[in-house]
Amino acid sequence: MDIHPMGALMRSFVVDWLDRADPTVPPQIMAPEYAIDIAGVQMPGRDAYLEATTGQLARFPGLTVTVHDALYTTDGRAALRFTEHGASARGGAAAWRGIGIFRAEHGVLVHNATEEDYLGRRRQLLGGTPDPVDPPMVAPWTEPPADPDDDAGKAVRAWLDAGAPTRPGITYDDGRTHADLLDHPSVEVDALIVAGRRVAVHGVARGIYAGGLPDVGSSAREVTLGVAALLDVAADGTLTGHVVRDRLGVHRALTR
């Protein structure tokens, strides 16, 4: 069985770069203009990304990334659902979830739109007990690419147009928060890929804070919320899967 080029890039990104913290890998798999959008911030260029990520790898020596799900398109894009986990050099350990969408050109990565549950990480580090890590995907690097199913893409876009509301069958963040967080949000999508009846999306939701975060009182302030999702679309349009939101960004905005 051959490994698709995007599968090979994702394996190098996860195993050779993040798991091994090998600084020689990024120049081999990322274009100089490689950019990442995360938590409402864009790191423009590979050097800015490497500076930020090297700091995180130093904070979590021995960091491990477990991939739970992967999809690949026929036009050079990929999505991963993963957990980063490890012990902090400052004390404590944590396992926090994330979803990322990647784009490649000419055999190297050029863009990544990701959200990670940093509020869940903070809870674990402060509480002293890390969450368990979900089971890994058996073969994430040999998952075959799939052509898009138009109906699946339309179903997810309808969900986004409705403000990406919480639904049964979708796991949110660390699995402990089930609230929508925002009242009447609008969602601006910056990345959406479809592989068969599976859809990955990244965007920013804007709305009035509706509650649901720990240690945050009532507030009617408008906030922005980064959102990433990897969803399966059933024949009847039912959505299942996972969503990761930048809850920490909203928490910080409301508690400053």
C-alpha positions in Angstrom: 0.0 0.0 0.0 1.4 3.4 -1.0 1.5 6.4 1.3 -0.2 9.4 -0.3 2.1 12.4 -0.5 -0.1 14.3 2.0 0.0 11.3 4.3 3.8 11.4 4.1 3.9 15.1 4.9 1.6 14.6 7.9 3.7 11.8 9.2 6.8 13.9 9.0 5.0 16.8 10.6 3.7 14.8 13.6 6.4 12.1 14.1 9.6 13.7 12.8 9.0 17.3 13.8 6.7 17.4 16.8 7.2 14.0 18.5 11.0 14.2 18.0 11.4 18.0 18.2 13.9 17.7 15.3 14.6 21.3 14.1 16.0 20.0 10.8 12.6 18.8 9.7 10.5 22.0 9.2 12.7 23.4 6.4 12.2 20.1 4.6 8.4 20.0 4.8 7.4 23.6 5.0 7.7 26.5 2.6 9.4 29.7 3.9 6.0 31.4 3.7 4.3 28.7 5.7 1.6 30.4 7.9 -0.6 29.1 10.7 -4.0 30.6 11.9 -4.7 29.6 15.5 -6.6 31.2 18.4 -7.3 34.4 16.4 -3.7 34.9 15.5 -1.8 34.4 12.3 1.9 33.5 12.4 3.1 34.7 9.0 6.1 32.7 7.8 7.9 29.6 8.9 10.3 31.4 11.2 7.5 32.9 13.3 5.8 29.5 13.6 9.1 27.8 14.5 9.8 30.4 17.2 6.4 29.9 18.8 6.4 26.1 18.5 9.9 25.7 19.8 8.8 27.5 22.9 6.0 25.1 23.5 8.2 22.1 22.9 10.6 23.5 25.5 7.7 23.9 27.9 6.6 20.3 27.3 9.8 18.2 26.8 8.8 14.8 25.5 5.6 16.2 24.0 3.7 13.5 22.1 1.0 13.9 19.5 -1.6 11.1 19.1 -3.7 11.2 15.9 -7.2 10.0 16.2 -8.5 10.8 12.8 -7.2 11.9 9.4 -8.7 12.7 6.0 -7.0 13.7 2.7 -8.4 15.3 -0.4 -7.3 14.8 -4.0 -6.2 18.4 -4.3 -3.4 18.5 -1.7 -5.2 19.2 1.6 -5.5 17.2 4.8 -7.1 17.4 8.2 -6.1 15.8 11.5 -7.8 15.4 14.8 -5.2 14.9 17.5 -4.3 15.1 21.1 -1.1 16.7 22.3 0.1 15.3 25.7 3.1 15.6 27.9 4.5 16.8 31.2 5.2 20.5 31.7 8.6 21.8 32.7 6.7 24.0 35.1 5.0 21.1 36.8 1.9 18.9 36.0 0.9 17.1 32.9 -1.9 17.5 30.4 -3.6 16.0 27.3 -5.4 18.6 25.2 -7.3 18.1 21.9 -6.9 19.8 18.6 -8.1 19.8 15.0 -6.0 21.2 12.1 -6.4 21.7 8.4 -3.3 21.7 6.2 -2.6 22.8 2.6 0.4 21.8 0.5 1.8 23.2 -2.7 4.7 21.7 -4.7 5.3 19.0 -2.1 5.6 21.2 1.0 3.2 22.6 3.5 2.1 26.3 3.0 -0.8 26.8 5.4 -2.3 25.4 8.6 -5.6 26.4 10.3 -5.8 24.9 13.7 -7.6 25.2 17.1 -6.4 23.5 20.3 -8.2 23.3 23.6 -5.8 25.4 25.7 -8.5 26.0 28.4 -8.7 22.2 28.9 -4.9 22.1 29.2 -4.9 24.9 31.8 -7.6 23.0 33.8 -5.5 19.9 33.9 -2.3 21.7 34.8 -3.9 23.6 37.7 -5.9 20.6 38.9 -3.0 18.2 38.8 -4.7 15.4 36.9 -4.3 14.9 33.2 -7.2 13.7 31.0 -6.9 10.2 29.4 -5.8 10.1 25.8 -8.4 8.8 23.3 -7.4 5.7 21.2 -5.3 6.4 18.1 -6.4 6.0 14.5 -4.9 2.6 13.4 -3.5 3.9 10.1 -3.6 7.7 9.7 -0.8 7.9 7.2 -2.3 5.4 4.6 -5.9 6.8 4.7 -6.7 7.1 0.9 -7.7 10.5 -0.5 -11.3 10.9 -1.5 -13.2 13.2 -3.9 -15.7 15.5 -2.3 -19.4 14.7 -1.8 -21.3 17.9 -2.6 -24.2 17.1 -0.4 -21.9 16.6 2.6 -20.4 20.0 2.0 -23.8 21.6 1.8 -25.0 20.0 5.0 -22.0 21.4 6.9 -22.3 24.8 5.3 -26.0 24.9 6.5 -24.8 24.1 10.0 -22.3 27.0 9.8 -24.9 29.4 8.4 -27.0 28.6 11.5 -24.1 29.6 13.8 -22.6 26.1 14.2 -24.9 25.2 17.1 -24.2 22.3 19.5 -25.8 19.1 18.4 -26.1 15.6 19.9 -23.5 13.3 18.4 -20.8 16.0 18.3 -18.1 16.1 21.0 -17.0 19.6 22.0 -13.5 20.6 23.3 -12.6 18.4 26.2 -16.0 16.7 26.3 -17.1 18.6 29.4 -18.6 21.7 27.9 -21.9 21.4 26.0 -23.0 25.0 25.8 -23.0 27.1 22.6 -21.0 29.8 24.4 -22.3 32.5 22.0 -25.8 33.9 21.3 -26.8 34.2 17.7 -23.3 33.9 16.3 -22.2 34.3 12.8 -19.4 32.2 11.5 -16.7 33.3 9.0 -15.1 30.3 7.3 -11.5 30.5 6.3 -10.9 26.8 5.4 -13.3 24.0 4.5 -12.4 20.7 2.9 -14.5 17.7 1.9 -13.3 14.1 1.4 -16.2 11.8 0.6 -18.9 12.5 3.2 -16.3 13.8 5.7 -15.8 17.5 6.2 -13.2 19.6 8.1 -13.7 23.3 8.7 -12.0 26.2 10.4 -13.4 29.6 11.0 -14.2 32.4 13.5 -17.6 32.8 15.2 -18.7 36.2 16.4 -21.5 36.8 18.9 -22.6 37.8 22.4 -21.2 35.6 25.2 -23.9 33.3 26.5 -22.2 31.6 29.4 -20.7 28.2 29.8 -17.1 28.9 30.8 -15.7 28.3 34.3 -14.9 31.3 36.5 -16.6 33.7 34.2 -19.6 35.7 35.4 -22.5 36.9 33.3 -21.5 39.2 30.5 -23.2 40.6 27.5 -20.0 41.4 25.7 -19.4 40.6 22.0 -16.5 38.1 21.6 -14.8 36.1 18.9 -14.4 32.3 19.1 -12.0 30.3 16.9 -13.7 27.0 15.8 -12.3 23.9 14.1 -14.4 20.8 13.3 -14.0 17.4 11.7 -17.4 15.9 11.0 -19.1 12.9 9.4 -22.3 13.6 7.4 -24.9 10.8 7.3 -27.2 10.2 4.3 -30.0 12.1 6.1 -27.7 15.1 6.8 -27.1 14.2 10.5 -23.7 15.5 11.7 -21.4 13.6 14.1 -17.8 14.2 15.0 -15.7 16.7 17.0 -15.4 20.4 17.4 -12.5 22.3 19.2 -13.0 25.9 20.1 -10.7 28.6 21.4 -12.4 28.8 24.8 -9.2 30.2 26.4 -9.3 33.2 24.1 -12.9 34.0 25.1 -12.0 33.4 28.8 -9.1 35.8 28.6 -11.2 38.4 26.8 -13.9 38.3 29.5 -11.6 38.1 32.6 -9.0 40.7 31.8 
